[in-house]
Amino acid sequence: MSEAVINVYEAKTNLSKLLNRVEQGEEVVIGRSGRPVARLVAYRPRRAPRAPGRLAGKIDMAADFADTPEWLIDAFEAKG
């Protein structure tokens, strides 16, 4: 199934209607001379950026965590 391409003039003329369609979950392809140029989709806010130290004090590591034997590291890295 091919997408219908809405030309720029029609998109400018019917922007409010196109936004209503997008709010209902539809994606609208806008083009020039029948060639797709852009996709109009619903806005989804980005997730908050990761904050270093956010889990400080909430995770415990074993005291010997960094003392992993070489043979075990090699096994995980498929070296032996």
Buried (B, 14 or more C-beta within 10 A) or exposed (E): EEEEBBBEEEBEEBEEEBEEBBEEEEEBBBBEEEEEEEEBEEEEEEEEEEEEEEEEEEEEEEEEEEEEEEEEEEEEEEEE
